[in-house]
Amino acid sequence: MRIAKALIVALVAFTLLGEHAMSADGLITTRSNFGPEETMKRFEAEVRAKGMTVFAHIDHAAGAAAAGMPLRPTDLLIFGGAKSGTPLMQSVQTIGIDLPLKALVWQDDAGTTFLSYNDPRYLTNRHEPGDFAKPVVEAMSGALEELAVKATSVP
């Protein structure tokens, strides 16, 4: 009976979470309804619409191709905003190793596209900036989730 209840709870959780999941290491991955190029285009547009700065766009697949090696689409966007990142770094400078934020759009061997990013809550657990950071981190987490949903979902 306990196993049946556990399976029902797991099924309900999966249904409620849909294609959004968080692994134990703080990586959030969302399945996209679009291909890799369109997903990244949509994500970057949402980042810019939020007034954030795009610092770099790294096309790992293009780098692999230049080295004569195959790699499925794997595209990294480095972005952020000083208003939310700076207070965290003022509290604990080591969080600068994980900031600015990053999002990876990638395609698996079945042709499914995903968007992955580090959960800011995980980063604060890693660096422990203090209690003042909680509202900043919650706002970052909410903004990232919103960006991911808009980039990967059909309106």
SVG drawing of the C-alpha trace seen along z (x, -y; Angstrom):
<svg xmlns="http://www.w3.org/2000/svg" viewBox="-2 -48 42 50">
<polyline fill="none" stroke="black" stroke-width="0.4" points="0.0,0.0 2.8,-2.4 4.5,-1.8 1.2,-2.5 0.8,-5.8 4.4,-6.7 3.8,-6.1 0.7,-8.1 2.5,-11.0 5.3,-10.8 2.9,-10.7 1.0,-13.8 4.3,-15.6 5.5,-14.9 2.1,-16.0 2.2,-19.2 5.8,-19.9 5.3,-19.1 8.6,-19.4 10.2,-21.4 12.5,-19.6 15.3,-20.3 18.1,-17.9 19.9,-17.5 22.9,-19.6 20.8,-22.7 20.4,-22.5 17.0,-23.3 16.1,-21.9 13.0,-22.7 11.9,-20.9 11.3,-23.3 8.5,-23.3 10.9,-24.8 14.2,-23.9 17.5,-25.0 17.9,-28.1 14.3,-29.4 14.6,-28.6 17.8,-30.6 16.4,-33.5 13.3,-33.6 15.3,-33.4 17.7,-36.1 14.8,-38.4 13.2,-37.8 16.5,-38.6 16.9,-41.8 13.2,-42.7 13.8,-42.4 16.6,-45.0 19.4,-42.6 22.7,-42.7 23.9,-39.9 27.6,-39.5 28.4,-36.6 26.8,-34.1 28.9,-30.9 28.0,-28.4 29.8,-25.3 28.7,-23.3 30.3,-25.9 33.5,-25.6 33.4,-21.9 32.9,-22.1 35.9,-24.4 37.9,-21.7 36.6,-19.1 34.4,-17.4 30.6,-16.9 28.4,-18.3 24.6,-18.6 23.4,-22.1 24.8,-23.4 24.4,-27.2 25.3,-29.2 24.1,-32.7 25.8,-34.6 23.6,-37.4 22.6,-39.3 22.0,-42.6 24.3,-44.5 21.4,-45.6 20.7,-42.0 24.2,-40.5 26.2,-43.2 24.6,-43.0 25.2,-39.2 28.9,-39.8 29.2,-42.5 28.1,-40.0 30.3,-37.1 32.6,-37.7 33.0,-34.1 29.5,-34.0 31.2,-36.0 32.4,-32.6 28.7,-31.8 27.6,-35.2 26.6,-36.5 23.9,-34.0 24.1,-31.4 21.5,-29.5 22.3,-26.6 20.1,-25.6 20.9,-22.1 19.5,-19.2 19.6,-15.6 20.3,-12.6 16.5,-12.2 16.3,-15.8 14.5,-17.2 15.6,-20.7 16.1,-21.8 17.0,-24.9 19.1,-24.5 20.2,-27.0 21.6,-27.0 19.0,-27.6 20.0,-30.8 18.9,-29.1 21.5,-26.5 24.1,-29.2 23.3,-30.9 23.5,-27.5 26.9,-27.1 28.2,-30.6 26.0,-31.5 25.6,-35.2 23.4,-35.7 19.7,-36.2 19.5,-39.6 20.0,-37.7 16.8,-35.7 14.5,-38.3 17.1,-38.9 17.5,-35.2 13.7,-34.6 13.3,-37.5 16.2,-36.0 14.6,-32.5 11.2,-33.8 12.6,-35.9 14.6,-32.9 11.6,-30.6 9.5,-33.2 12.2,-33.6 12.5,-29.9 8.7,-29.4 8.4,-32.2 11.3,-30.9 10.2,-27.3 6.4,-27.4 3.8,-28.1 1.9,-31.3"/>
</svg>
